[in-house]
Amino acid sequence: MKIGVDLIPITGREAGLQRYAQQLVEGLTRCDRETTYTIIINEKAKNLLNIDQPNFRVILVKTPPKIHFFWEQVYLPLRTLLEDLDVLHSPVSAPPYIKLTSVRTVVTAHDLTFILYPETMKTLARGYWNFFMKRGIQKADRVITTSQSTKTDLMEYLHIPEEQIRVIPMYPDRRFIGLTERGEAAHRDRIRDKYKLPDTYILYVGTLEPRKNLVRLIKAYAQARRDSSINQSLVIAGKKGWLYDSIFEIVKALQIENEVVFTGFVDDEDLPALYSQADLFVYPSLYEGFGLPPLEAMACGTPVLTSKCSSLPEVVGDAGLLVDPKNVDEIAKGILRVLRNRDLREELREKGLERAKCFSPQRAIEATIEVYREAAELR
């Protein structure tokens, strides 16, 4: 069986999608030494993966900025023909619209933001996903998704037959597991200095974009600061996405510039220390196909407050505090409830550590390989 994996869109700063791509390839190298894999990856991301295994071949593609779709829709069909692949997996983008061979396609549909929340996407990106991704999902032989919530969306909005969908959740990377049990004071001090972290803080991790609901989070934080004697700062960690000006404007309007810290993009290896030092992790996103940051925070032993919508209740179970992401008052009260109650924080910390153990890398990769087998048998 010959499997191709398209990682052309990954350039090294894609947050959740990048993490999924890394988990996938690293997991395949650990679990499968028989299948032949061709990993087609953007040259900008070549340092993300360290593969030295005879059944894996890496092809580097150098793409000019913002035209990845050309390589996916023109180059990939030619490459699948040249490589004589049995299955092509598109884990972070759309599979080729035109197929030149009998190759079977597997696509990972992380979410349906382009259908459910189109206003939170750039016009060009929305057009790409609406045309290529929508049709790619509908034409795929198998569709992987990371949550039951997105599976339901796929069936309802794109009419994908249930028997073609496989739910395979993500999982926290090994670097997050057991961090609270290791003495890493020196490393944590270095991270504090690197990102200029305050002594105590509430943490958000993710891209700065409309779907992440940061304006409401900042308003809720300001309300919590007014209504209580809490002294935690708000640390917002993540790169700028788009339509982020309102995020910085609301901080100025509320006059809390000294209480809100923007770290910018955080390197993957620094995230565990960032999570583990926070008093509370907040993630009031409007919509998520999975929501990996809350799971990473739980794995680090940090109490979690997140939204009671889309896939997020699936991820945190009863180990996190759930709030209405559109209700600023409810978010603020949730923040206060956790920070004022030491027993609740400890309960959420312990439940979170146990909850994180439920997401197994072994099961996820084995299930993915089984999807490849199913698709290959359709040739």
HELIX and SHEET records of a PDB file:
HELIX    1   1 GLY A   16  CYS A   31  1                                  16    
HELIX    2   2 GLU A   43  LEU A   48  5                                   6    
HELIX    3   3 HIS A   68  PHE A   70  1                                   3    
HELIX    4   4 TRP A   71  TYR A   75  3                                   5    
HELIX    5   5 LEU A   76  GLU A   83  1                                   8    
HELIX    6   6 THR A  113  LEU A  116  1                                   4    
HELIX    7   7 PRO A  118  THR A  120  5                                   3    
HELIX    8   8 THR A  123  TYR A  128  1                                   6    
HELIX    9   9 TRP A  129  MET A  133  3                                   5    
HELIX   10  10 LYS A  134  LYS A  139  1                                   6    
HELIX   11  11 GLN A  148  TYR A  157  1                                  10    
HELIX   12  12 GLU A  162  GLN A  164  5                                   3    
HELIX   13  13 LEU A  179  GLU A  181  5                                   3    
HELIX   14  14 ALA A  185  TYR A  195  1                                  11    
HELIX   15  15 PRO A  210  LYS A  212  5                                   3    
HELIX   16  16 LEU A  214  ASP A  227  1                                  14    
HELIX   17  17 ASP A  245  ALA A  253  1                                   9    
HELIX   18  18 ASP A  268  ASP A  270  5                                   3    
HELIX   19  19 LEU A  271  SER A  276  1                                   6    
HELIX   20  20 LEU A  292  ALA A  299  1                                   8    
HELIX   21  21 LEU A  312  VAL A  316  1                                   5    
HELIX   22  22 GLY A  317  ALA A  319  5                                   3    
HELIX   23  23 VAL A  328  ARG A  340  1                                  13    
HELIX   24  24 ARG A  342  ALA A  356  1                                  15    
HELIX   25  25 PRO A  361  ALA A  376  1                                  16    
SHEET    1   A 7 PHE A  56  VAL A  61  0                                        
SHEET    2   A 7 THR A  36  ASN A  42  1                                        
SHEET    3   A 7 LYS A   2  LEU A   7  1                                        
SHEET    4   A 7 VAL A  87  SER A  90  1                                        
SHEET    5   A 7 ARG A 104  THR A 108  1                                        
SHEET    6   A 7 ARG A 142  THR A 145  1                                        
SHEET    7   A 7 ILE A 165  VAL A 167  1                                        
SHEET    1   B 6 VAL A 260  GLY A 264  0                                        
SHEET    2   B 6 SER A 233  ALA A 237  1                                        
SHEET    3   B 6 TYR A 201  VAL A 205  1                                        
SHEET    4   B 6 LEU A 280  TYR A 283  1                                        
SHEET    5   B 6 VAL A 304  SER A 307  1                                        
SHEET    6   B 6 LEU A 321  VAL A 323  1                                        
END                                                                             
